[in-house]
Amino acid sequence: MQVLIAGALYFALVFVAAFALGAVRTFWAEPALGETAAVALEAPFLLTAIVFAARFALRRIAVPRTSAHLLGVGAFGLVLQQGAEMALVAAAGETLAQHLAYLQTPAGMIYLGVLLAFLVTPLLLRQTNSAAR
């Protein structure tokens, strides 16, 4: 149960940050820089939010510090993130095929890298002992 609670908290914190960063990227950075450059500019800020959110969630929720539990936090957070993303994609009138096509673009590849980081960050924090600080 602790894994699910921590994963939900992790997701919620990152989702808020990603939503705000996405608005800045979409409305200001993309028109000025183009899609790929804007996503590349956003990525370090999103990765920073991911690290802070994972640290916060792991400090607040007593998750056993095993690889399986920590990867479970990231995996559950990612499941929630993908559910929210699919809801937003549908609300925007985009089809699944269009979304999958986007993921094959350079900007989409950067985004997939950020998603991978989102998945593994709780585990990586244990490896570096950053979650305990």
Backbone torsions as a table, in degrees:
resi	resn	phi	psi	omega
1	MET	NA	-37.7	-179.5
2	GLN	-62.7	-35.6	178.3
3	VAL	-61.3	-44.0	-178.7
4	LEU	-66.9	-41.3	178.9
5	ILE	-64.9	-46.8	179.4
6	ALA	-64.1	-40.5	178.1
7	GLY	-63.2	-39.2	178.6
8	ALA	-67.3	-41.8	177.5
9	LEU	-64.7	-44.9	177.5
10	TYR	-56.7	-49.8	178.2
11	PHE	-57.8	-49.5	-174.9
12	ALA	-60.0	-44.0	-179.7
13	LEU	-64.8	-44.3	-179.9
14	VAL	-69.2	-38.0	-179.5
15	PHE	-60.4	-44.0	178.9
16	VAL	-60.7	-47.2	179.6
17	ALA	-63.9	-44.1	-178.5
18	ALA	-65.6	-36.6	178.8
19	PHE	-64.2	-44.7	178.8
20	ALA	-66.0	-46.5	179.1
21	LEU	-64.1	-37.3	179.1
22	GLY	-64.4	-36.7	177.5
23	ALA	-64.7	-44.3	177.9
24	VAL	-62.5	-45.1	179.6
25	ARG	-60.7	-49.2	-174.0
26	THR	-67.5	-45.2	-172.6
27	PHE	-89.8	-23.6	-177.5
28	TRP	-119.5	-48.3	-174.0
29	ALA	-75.3	-45.8	-177.5
30	GLU	-60.8	-45.1	179.0
31	PRO	-62.2	-31.2	-177.8
32	ALA	-86.1	-35.9	-170.7
33	LEU	-112.4	-20.1	-171.7
34	GLY	96.2	161.4	-172.9
35	GLU	-62.4	-50.8	-175.0
36	THR	-64.2	-46.0	179.6
37	ALA	-63.3	-38.8	179.9
38	ALA	-65.3	-43.0	178.6
39	VAL	-65.6	-40.6	178.2
40	ALA	-63.9	-36.7	177.7
41	LEU	-69.2	-37.1	-179.1
42	GLU	-72.2	-33.4	-171.3
43	ALA	-53.8	-47.0	-179.1
44	PRO	-62.8	-34.1	177.8
45	PHE	-68.7	-39.8	178.2
46	LEU	-67.9	-39.7	177.2
47	LEU	-63.8	-38.0	176.4
48	THR	-63.2	-43.7	177.7
49	ALA	-62.2	-38.2	178.6
50	ILE	-61.6	-46.2	-179.9
51	VAL	-63.5	-47.2	-179.9
52	PHE	-63.5	-40.4	179.8
53	ALA	-65.6	-42.5	178.9
54	ALA	-63.7	-44.8	177.6
55	ARG	-58.8	-46.5	-178.8
56	PHE	-60.8	-49.8	-177.9
57	ALA	-61.2	-41.9	-178.1
58	LEU	-73.0	-25.0	175.0
59	ARG	-76.1	-35.1	-174.5
60	ARG	-84.5	-30.0	-175.2
61	ILE	-113.7	129.6	-176.5
62	ALA	-78.4	81.5	177.1
63	VAL	-95.7	130.3	175.2
64	PRO	-56.1	140.6	-174.5
65	ARG	-87.3	40.6	174.4
66	THR	-89.5	157.5	179.1
67	SER	-57.7	-43.9	-178.0
68	ALA	-62.8	-43.6	-179.3
69	HIS	-67.1	-44.0	-178.4
70	LEU	-68.8	-38.4	175.0
71	LEU	-67.3	-32.1	175.6
72	GLY	-62.9	-39.0	176.4
73	VAL	-59.6	-49.7	179.2
74	GLY	-63.7	-40.9	-178.3
75	ALA	-66.7	-43.3	179.4
76	PHE	-67.3	-40.2	175.4
77	GLY	-59.4	-40.3	179.7
78	LEU	-68.2	-38.0	176.2
79	VAL	-60.8	-46.0	178.2
80	LEU	-63.6	-40.0	179.9
81	GLN	-63.5	-44.3	-179.5
82	GLN	-66.3	-36.7	175.1
83	GLY	-62.0	-45.2	178.5
84	ALA	-65.2	-40.7	179.6
85	GLU	-63.4	-43.9	179.4
86	MET	-63.6	-36.5	176.6
87	ALA	-64.5	-42.8	178.6
88	LEU	-67.3	-39.2	177.7
89	VAL	-60.5	-46.7	-179.9
90	ALA	-65.0	-41.7	179.9
91	ALA	-63.9	-30.2	179.0
92	ALA	-81.6	-3.3	179.2
93	GLY	81.4	14.5	179.0
94	GLU	-88.9	141.8	177.7
95	THR	-86.3	163.7	176.0
96	LEU	-60.8	-40.1	178.9
97	ALA	-61.7	-40.8	177.8
98	GLN	-65.0	-40.7	-179.8
99	HIS	-66.4	-42.7	177.9
100	LEU	-64.5	-35.7	176.7
101	ALA	-64.6	-39.8	177.0
102	TYR	-59.9	-40.5	-178.0
103	LEU	-64.7	-15.2	178.2
104	GLN	-92.0	-2.7	177.8
105	THR	-85.1	166.7	175.9
106	PRO	-56.6	-41.8	178.3
107	ALA	-64.0	-40.7	178.6
108	GLY	-64.8	-36.1	177.9
109	MET	-66.1	-39.6	176.1
110	ILE	-61.4	-44.2	179.4
111	TYR	-61.5	-42.4	177.4
112	LEU	-61.5	-36.8	175.7
113	GLY	-62.5	-40.4	177.6
114	VAL	-65.2	-39.6	177.4
115	LEU	-63.0	-39.6	176.8
116	LEU	-62.3	-42.7	177.3
117	ALA	-62.1	-39.8	177.8
118	PHE	-59.4	-41.8	-180.0
119	LEU	-63.1	-46.2	-169.4
120	VAL	-96.6	-9.9	-176.1
121	THR	-57.0	-45.4	178.4
122	PRO	-56.1	-39.7	178.3
123	LEU	-67.6	-43.9	-179.6
124	LEU	-63.9	-33.2	178.4
125	LEU	-65.0	-35.7	176.8
126	ARG	-66.4	-39.8	-179.2
127	GLN	-63.3	-30.1	-179.6
128	THR	-101.7	1.6	-178.1
129	ASN	62.2	17.4	-179.6
130	SER	-72.0	-26.2	-177.8
131	ALA	-68.6	-23.3	-177.4
132	ALA	-85.3	-12.6	-177.5
133	ARG	-81.0	NA	NA
